[in-house]
Amino acid sequence: MKHQPRVLIVEDEPAIAELIAVNLRHGGFDPVIAQDSASAQSELDAVLPDAILLDWMLPGQSGLALARHWRKQPRTKSIPILMLTARGDEPDKVAGLDAGADDYITKPFSPQELLARIRAVLRRRAPESVNDSVTVGELMLDAAKHRISFQNQELKLGPTEFKLLHYLMKHAERVHSRSALLDKVWGDHVFIEERTVDVHVKRLREALGSAGSMVETVRGAGYRLTSLAATSPAPAAQSGA
């Protein structure tokens, strides 16, 4: 029997939660509903889902706070999170992405769009098919073992940042536009905004620490990874992507 991806729906309005669940079942998913942060955590403790649909406005702990919490936990940090919210302004979208969300869906949305976005984040979560090793300067990436090190110190990256770094390292010294990175790293990006690239580049720089300066912003063009990084320990780049 074909595996039905399990999707945890964290939504405090029962009618909306049930409507989403019905559409997910029709779309070949196995939905589970939680109406607040406590019940959502209980569901996660019992069985890890393949993806989480997380409402921004929840009683008690907000969806934003939950996303930040789950991203810090080793057991849940790699689960794709899609924020559901009526907040459609760009600052709110950026806040959701910065909190660790993989995607952002503004209410109201169509069932077809919701299903497409879930399938897209699940495809992006799939393991990198190219299991090679690549070195740029003192930065080394082993795709087969999913390991990254700089100056022989191992670094920890999330799945999207790992994929982004892998691509930049394989095409070092070249400038890549945001749209090109969306195409090569995210794949099906019909629903993904270019701002998402900036957020993940910022996360990547922070995770790389003193190697973060290797990821350069080329104004008006995009991003490039260069081997000309500071070799002495330095703070991660603090400027926005």
N, C-alpha and C positions, 0 to 999 in steps of 0.2 A: 504493500500500500504506500502511495506517495506521501512523503512527509508534508504536513500542513504547518507552515510557519506559525508559531505561537506569538500573538500580539497582545501585550498588556495595554488596555485602555484605561487611563487614569483621568476620569471625567466625573464631576460631581452632579451634573444634571442627568438624571436617569433616562429621560427621553432621548437626549443626544447620544448618550453612551450606547443605548440599545439600538438606535438607528445605525451608528457606526458599526456595531457588532454584526448586525444583519448584513450590511454591505460587505464586511470582511468575510463572513461565512460564504456568501455568494461568490466572493473573489478567490476562494480556496485557502483562507486563513483560519486559524483557530483562535478566536478572540476570548480574552478574559477581562472582566470589568472590575475596577477598583474605584471607589468613590471619594477616597481621601488618601492622604500620605501614609497613614498607618496601615490601611488595608493594602495599599500598593506595595509597601515594604514587606508585608506578610506574604504576598503573592511572589515577590522576588526571592524571598528567603526559601520558599517552597520549591519553585521551579523557575529557572531563568528563561525569559521569553526570547524570541528572535529579534523583536523590536518593541519599542514602547511609544505609544501615542500619549503625550503628556499635556494636559490642559494647564494653561498659565495660571488661571485664577482658581485656586482650590481653598477649601476651608482649612484653617490651620496653616500648615507649611505650604508655601506657594510652589508652583511647578518649577519656577526658576531655581528656588532653593533646593528642590529635590534633584534637579538635573545636576547642579553643582556637587551635591552630596554623592550621587551615584557615579559621577565621573572620577571622584577621588577614591572610590572603593575598588580594589583589585578585581573583585568578583564581577562587578557590574560596569567597569569603566569602558568596555568595548561594545556594549549593547547599543545599537542605533536608537537615538531618541529623536522623535519628531514632535515639536511643540505645536499645540493647537491653541489658537487664541484669536480674540476679536481685535487685538492690537495690531494694526497694520502699518504703523509708522516705522520708518527706517531705524530710528534709535531703539525701538522695541525689538525689531528683528535682530539688530546687532547684539542687544543684550541677551536675547535668547541663544544666539550662536556662540557668544562669548561664554555663556553658562555651560556650554558643552553640547548643545543640540546639534544634530546632524542636518536637520531641515526644519522648516518653519511653515506652517499652514495657517492661513488667515481664514477665519469664519466669515461668511458661509463659504463652504467649498463643495465641489461636486464629488460624488462617490468615485467617479472615474479618476479624478485628479488624486484623491486620497490613495487609491489602490496603486496608481502609477508611482507616486512618491515613495510608498512603502517598498514596492518592488525595486525601485532605484537604489534606496539605501541598503537593501539586502544584497543587491548586486555589488555595490561598492564595498560591502563588508567581506565579500568572498575573498579567499586567500589569493595573493598575488601568484599568477601562474608562472612567472619567470623567476626561477630560483638561482639567481646568479649572485656574484659578489662584485662590489665596485668600491674603488678607493679614490678619494679626491683629497689631496694634501694629507692631513693626519686624520681625516674622517673616513671611517670604514663601515660599509654596510654589507651584511650577509643576509640575503633574502631567504635562503633556505632555512637558516636558523632563526630568522627574524631578530637579528641582533645588530646594534649600531654602537660604534665606539669612536671616541675622539681622544687623541693622545693616550690611547690604551685604557681609557675610562669608559665603562659601558653606560649608555644613555637609554632612557625609557621614553618611547613615543607611542602615541595612540595610533590606531590602524590607518586613519586617513593621513595623518602627518607622516607615517612611515612610507605610505604609497607616494605621497608628494615628494618626499626627500629622495626616494628611490629614483623617481623620474628625473628630478633635477640633477642628481649625481650622474645618471647615465647620459645626460645631455648638458654637462657642465660647461660653463663659460658662454653658453648661448642664452639670449634673452627670450623669455616665453611670455606671451600675452596672457591675460587672465582667461580669455576665451579658449586659448590653446590648452592651458592647464586644465580647464574644465573638461575639454574634450578628451585629453590624454589620461587624466587622473581619475576624474569622476565618471567618464563614459557618457551615459545617458543623462545629459544635463538640461533637458528641456524645462525642468522646473527649478533648476538651481540658479541663483543669482551670482553675478561676478563678485559681489561683496563677500560671498562665502570664501572665495580664494584668499582674500585679504585676512580674514579671521583665522584661517588655517595656517597661513604663512606666519602670522603673529604667534600662534601656538607653537609652531615648529621652531621659530627662533628662541622662544622661551625654553623649550625642551632641550635645545642644543646647547644652552648656556653660553660658554665662551666661544663656541663654534657658531653661534647665531649670526655673527657678522659675515659669515660666508654666504648667507642668503641676502643678496642685495636687491634693493628696489631701484629700478631704472625708470625714472619719472616719465610718464606718458607712454611707456612701452610695456612694463610688466616686471618680471623678476628673473634673476639669474643666480646660479650658484657658482662661486669662484673659489679657487684654492688659496687665494691671498687673504687668509684670515689671521688675526692676531694669535700668536702662538702662546702668549702668556695668559693666564686666567684673567677674564674680564667679565663684567656684568653682561647679562643678555641685553640685546638691543631693546630699548625701552620705547622707542618711537613707534607709532602705529604703523600698520602695514601699508 
